[in-house]
Amino acid sequence: MEHGWFLTALIEFAAVIVGIIIFAKFCGWAKQFSLPGKVKTWTYILLGVGAVAFNWAYSVANKAHAEHGDTSMMGTLLLVSLAFVLFFSFVLMAQTKED
């Protein structure tokens, strides 16, 4: 009987826990900043547009993968979406400036 799956699961679990801790530290760091309310409002609008755009882009990438086995778009989309999550999290966690 092979138990390699257990080690793989343990490593994946540890990676998720480390990712959560890093993200929590990032959000704590972002709380030190303050942004005007208009920046936050435009970021929420951008989030709505981004959600539609990312869904469309992932749909196109999945279709390319299913038809041609092409995965070149997936890595780029993953990096761009992670950058978008960090940007949105920063704006969400930053304090709102009083005008």
N, C-alpha and C positions, 0 to 999 in steps of 0.2 A: 504494500500500500504506500502510495506516495503522499507526502504531507507538504509538498511545495506550495500548494494553494494556501495553506495557513500562513506561511511566511509572507507570501505575496499580499494576502489580506491584511496582515499586521503592518506591513510597510505602507500600504495604501491608507490604512486607518491613521497611522502616525503622520503621514503627509497631510491628511485633512486636518488633524489637530494642530499641526504646526502652521498650516495656512490660516486657520481661524485665529490663532494667537497673533500672527503677523498682521492680519487684517484688523484685529482689535487694537493693536499698538498703533497702526496707521490712523484709525479713527480717533484715538486719543490724541495723537499729534495734530490732527486736523482741527480739533476743538480749540486749539490755541489761536486760530485765525478768525478774523471776522470779515464778512462780505456784505455788500449792500443788498437790500432786499430784491432789487431789480435783477441782480446777477442770479440770485436763487430762482426767481420767477422764470427767467430765460433758460436756465438749466432744466427746469421741469418741463418746459415746452420742448427743449432739445431731447429730453428723455422720451417723450411721446413720439417724436419724429424718429428718433434712433431705434425705438422698439419696432416700429413698422419697417424701417430700413434693414435692420438686422434680421428680422424674420424673412424678408424678401431675399436677402443675400444668402442666408442659410438654405433657403429653398432652392435657389439657383445652384449652390454648391452641392447640395444633396443630389439634385438631378444630374449634375455633371459627374458625380461619383457613381451614381447608379448606371448611367448610360456608358461612360467611358472609363470608369475606374480612376478618374482624375481627382486627387485630393489636394491639389496645390492651393486652392482657395481656402481650405479649412484652417490651415495654420495661420494665415493672415487674418482671417475673420476672428479666430480665437484671440490673437494678440490685440487686435483693435477693440474687440468687445471687453477684454480685461482692462485695457486702458480706459475705456468708457466707464466701466464700473468704478475704477479708482477715482476718476474725475468726478463722477456723480456722488460717490461716497464722501469725497473731500468737501464738495459744496454742501451736501446735506448735513455733515457734521460740523462745519464751520458755524460760528456764531453769526447772528444777523446784526448788522450795524444799525444803530438808531440814527435816523436822518434828522 
